[in-house]
Amino acid sequence: MVATPVGIAPELEPYASGGLTVVAAQDPRELAEAIVRYLSSPQACRDRIAKSNRELIESRFSIPAWVDRVSDLYAELLARQ
């Protein structure tokens, strides 16, 4: 996956296990080169990256994941009282 450092991309980058390339937002040449590199990689590699990135999003950023995080936070705050 190729992204610029806006939105959620910077937060994902440390967890993306090589499946995310973040390029400068104002560098169209770098963005184009990264996209071409990604699209030129073998299909099996792109499939692995897609699967890994989907698992990352689902485990950290899906609604159930956020509900669990908020619930855990509330439980932790209540335990402090």
C-alpha positions, 0 to 999 in steps of 0.5 A, spaced: 500 500 500 502 507 498 500 513 502 502 520 504 503 522 511 495 524 512 490 521 516 491 514 519 497 512 515 502 515 520 499 511 525 499 505 521 506 505 519 509 502 525 505 496 524 504 495 517 510 490 517 513 492 510 506 493 507 506 500 507 510 505 503 509 512 506 511 518 501 511 525 502 504 529 501 507 534 496 512 529 492 508 527 486 514 523 483 515 519 489 508 517 489 508 515 482 514 511 483 512 508 489 505 506 486 509 503 480 514 499 485 508 496 488 504 494 482 510 491 479 511 487 485 509 479 484 501 478 485 503 473 491 507 479 494 501 484 493 496 479 496 500 478 502 500 485 503 493 486 502 491 480 507 496 483 512 494 490 512 486 488 512 488 484 518 491 490 521 486 495 520 481 489 523 485 488 529 486 495 531 481 500 527 475 496 526 468 498 531 469 492 535 476 493 536 475 500 538 469 498 543 474 493 546 479 499 547 474 504 550 471 498 554 478 496 557 479 504 558 473 505 562 474 498 566 481 501 568 479 508 570 474 504 575 479 500 578 483 506 580 477 509 584 
